[in-house]
Amino acid sequence: MKPILYVIFYFLILSNTIAQNGVRMVSGAKGAAMANASNTFQDVFSITSNQAGIAFLEKTSMGLLAEQRFLSADIRQFGAVAAMPTKFGSFGLLIQTFGFEVYKEQKIGLTYARKLSKKFAIGIQFDYLNTRISEYGSFSAISFEGGLQAEIIDNLWFGSSISNPFRIEIAPDEYLPTQFNFGLSYRFSNKIFLATEVQKDVEYPTSVKVGLDYRIIEPLSIRLGVGTEPVQNSFGIGIYLKQFTLDFAARYHQILGFTPTFSMIYAFEKSDSNSK
């Protein structure tokens, strides 16, 4: 591995717990393009941001994600999600991996979400996390995360979520990050969707994110996002092809550069057995 990658590795992982196992994957490339202001999203990738979102799914869906951090072939993240709505609520699964030969993170999450009314839902997810560091061994932990979503007035949604609410040690003197997220989104029309989010890690400054989705034509959206702590800009597109949704995004870190992200969602045909 090139020496610069060791520097990046140390800066992002060993010296900063916000990069450790337990931080949620971006909510698909759609989320990445909108600065991950995704606490009110209601698709299968809600499993990664606010589990309550899958309660509003009408079709069984699955999604795949891949991203290459800072255009480095050695620092990649892959994820797979799936969610199935039933009359008893929605059930979901998350599998993700991040890292390279020296450092590897893995996460498996089991999700359950349920509507308590037509416009209010809650969700919870139990996580198994494993971190392997070459020459130091591996460390595992079990934690949970969850959230809620509610429509305050027509087209205005509120979302709130928490991850790792208890300080769980993942390595000697290193803990899973505890994060609180609060989001608002408003759909101005069938073409314009605006989302905002405030994220607070207990050990780091508050981060503010804003994302915009603009449907240019029926099968195509363009997206923009800005975020603080760290300062990042993002953009991307979404392509809707019947049962498939293809999303592409790029985030720009002012020091480390670009991170491209790709995700795909496939929604199965709705059947009577999946109706709620």
Helices and strands as residue ranges (DSSP letters): H 3-9, I 10-14, G 17-19, H 28-33, G 44-48, G 51-56, E 61-68, G 69-71, E 76-86, E 89-99, E 103-117, E 120-133, E 137-153, E 156-163, E 169-171, E 174-175, E 179-187, E 192-201, E 207-217, E 220-227, E 232-241, E 244-253, E 257-267, G 272-274
